[in-house]
Amino acid sequence: MTAETTKITITRLYHDAEGESHYADETIEATALNFAPPAPPIFVTDGHPATQVVHLFLPAGFEGDFHPAPRRQVMTLLSGLLESQASDGELRRFTPGSSTLVEDTEGRGHTTKALEDCVLVVAQLS
């Protein structure tokens, strides 16, 4: 590994002061770290304390109308195809491997629609 740091782009869903939710693509820094010796160093971001990790199954056709997130969480889609709309109207589709920092815990929130059966892993943050 030649570089000591790299950048990773993540999706963030947040609410503004008026309670409107928005998507943003943000770049975070990862630093080379001897994370799991004897494996070679890998790039690691700063950690976030979590209270628990849960798995969700959303059957194809599931539709959740506008709702705020129950808490700050990182949601990673393991399988399926998921569509979500922020209250500002922006619509995004998520494919397996997509990870989103969900922080729209106030206001109108967002919608959730499973276009296929979806399995997600959710790290609920402290």
N, C-alpha and C positions, 0 to 999 in steps of 0.2 A: 504494500500500500504506500503510495508516494505522497498523497495529499494528507494533511492533518485534519482538515475539515471539508465538509461538503454541504450543499443546500438541498433540502427536501421541500417540495410543495405540498401543502395540505389544504383541504377545504374546511372552511369555518362557517358555521351558521350562528348568527348572533342577533341580538335585538338592540335597537338604538334607544335614545332617551324617550322617544314617543311610543315605544313598544312595537315598532315595525321590525320584522325580521328581514335579514339580508344574508346572501352568500358572499363570501370573499375567498379568493385563493391567496394564501399567505405562504411565505417562505420561512422555514426555520433552519437553524444550523445544527448539524450533527458533527461530532468530534470523534476522531479515531480513538478507540478504546480497546484495551485487552479485556473484552467482555466475557468470554467463555473459554479461558485457557484449557487445553493447549491449542484450541483453534486460533487462527490468526486474528489480529485486531479487525474490528468492524466499526462502522460509523453509528454512533448512538446520540440521540437528542437528550436534553434535560428531561428528568422524570417528573411525573405528576402523581401526587398521592391519590390513591383510589380506595373507595370503601368496599366495592365488590365488583366482580365480573360476572355477567349473566349472558346467556345465549337466548336469542329470540327466533321464533319461526313465524313468518307471515305467509299464509297461503296465498296463492295467486288469486287476485281479485280483492284482497284486503284493501280497504280504503279508510284512512283516518282523516276526518275533516280537520280544519285548522285547530291546532292545539300547541301550547308551549311545551317545551321539554320538561320532564319532571325534575331534572337536575342537570348540572354540567356533566357531559359524558362524551366519550369517544366511541363512535359506532363504526364498525368495520363489517362490510358486506362480504360474507364468505361465498355465497352462491345465490344465483337468481338475478333479477333485474328490478330495481327499485326506482320510483320516481317521487320527487318531493318538490313542493312549491313553497318558497318563502312568501310572507305576507306582502312583500313589495311586488309580487307577481313573477319573480324569476323562477323558472322551472329547470330542474336538473335531473338527469338520469344517472344512476350509479350502477356500476358493474362490479363483479367480484374483484376484491382487492381494494375497492374504494374505502377510504377512511375519512370520517368527518368529525371535527370537534364541534359538538352541538352545545351552544350556549344561549339559545333563545328561550330562556326560562321565564320570561315575562312577556306580556302583550298578547297579540293574536296568535303568534307562533307560525307553524308550517303545516302542510298537508303531507301525508305519506300514502303511497299507492304501490302495492306489490304487483308488478306486471307479470311476474313468474313467482313460483314458490321461492321464498327468500330465507336464508339463514344468516343471522348477524351475531357477532360477538360485541358486547357492550361493556366498556369499562366505565363504571360510574365514579366520577371524581369527587374527592373530598372538598 
